[in-house]
Amino acid sequence: MTALFALATSLLWGLADFGGGVLTRRAPALTVVVVSQVIAAVVLGVIVMATGGWSEAGPQLWFAVAAGAVGPVAMLSFYKALALGPMGVVSPLGSLGVAVPVSIGLVVGERPGLLQCAGVAVAVAGIVMAGGPQLRGAPVQRQAVLLTLVAAFGFGAVMALIAEASTTVTGLFLALFVQRITNVTVGGAALYASVRRGARALPPDGGAAVVLAALPALAFVGLADVAANGTYSIAAQHGPVTVAAVLASLYPVVTALAARGLLGERLRGVQAAGAGLALLGTVLLATG
């Protein structure tokens, strides 16, 4: 069950990242993040009301608040690092956030078997390679490295926090709703601040019409991200976090394959090798 839900998480996060990446070519990144999360919050709010999720409110929701506050900071740091580039270095480093939940799992006493340890090592190597690491070329600015590490830590922290935010299905809906409300609050404040500094909230060509036309895609991105958080929480609660976190972090492979299949982007040799290693690591984790 852990492997199944963790792999579903990778699929959903990978598709959400792909969709978000495509949308940010047409609209400002902050606008994409805020609008997609607003849609997700509305849908989750309806689900919470329909399932009586408010009865699950308790101190554990502070984990959801923390996850919601950390998420936008991590995403903004990642976008800024990508802007500084080179992307071939920044993107793979961002996936190293898996070290956070894996380390927590080891601290609390999880001890993976030999095959699972091998699977973790192979899968993490595959994850990094799937991002297409740039081994030669332009130097990397120190600020880009620092921002990427902040983003990676934030991504890993969100995984660890959301896994602690609930213990029941209805409680999970409530936790995800609280996380989204916090996401919107933090992201909205960042968007407001950026507009005050002179940045645009709407695309220069088409304005609000572009955002309205993209609402179905924005809804998909927001809801896929929500579903991924939910499936990861279930995976982490029903099995070793060290296994769930690594399998859930295979999303760069999904993003790369989606870009290849839908946009016709060619995979670099290192990316194809990374996808193969990630698959091998998945098999080792599942059989270990």
Sequence and secondary structure as in RCSB ss.txt:
>XXXX:A:sequence
MTALFALATSLLWGLADFGGGVLTRRAPALTVVVVSQVIAAVVLGVIVMATGGWSEAGPQLWFAVAAGAVGPVAM
LSFYKALALGPMGVVSPLGSLGVAVPVSIGLVVGERPGLLQCAGVAVAVAGIVMAGGPQLRGAPVQRQAVLLTLV
AAFGFGAVMALIAEASTTVTGLFLALFVQRITNVTVGGAALYASVRRGARALPPDGGAAVVLAALPALAFVGLAD
VAANGTYSIAAQHGPVTVAAVLASLYPVVTALAARGLLGERLRGVQAAGAGLALLGTVLLATG
>XXXX:A:secstr
 HHHHHHHHHHHHHHHHHHHHHHTTTS HHHHHHHHHHHHHHHHHHHHHHHTGGGG STTHHHHHHHHHHHHHHH
HHHHHHHHHS HHHHHHHHGGGGHHHHHHHHHTT    HHHHHHHHHHHHHHHHHT    SSS   HHHHHHHHH
HHHHHHHHHHHHTTS SSHHHHHHHHHHHHHHHHHHHHHHHHHHHHTT  SS TTTTHHHHHHTHHHHHHHHHHH
HHHHHHHHHHHHSS HHHHHHHHTTHHHHHHHHHHHHH     HHHHHHHHHHHHHHHHHHH 
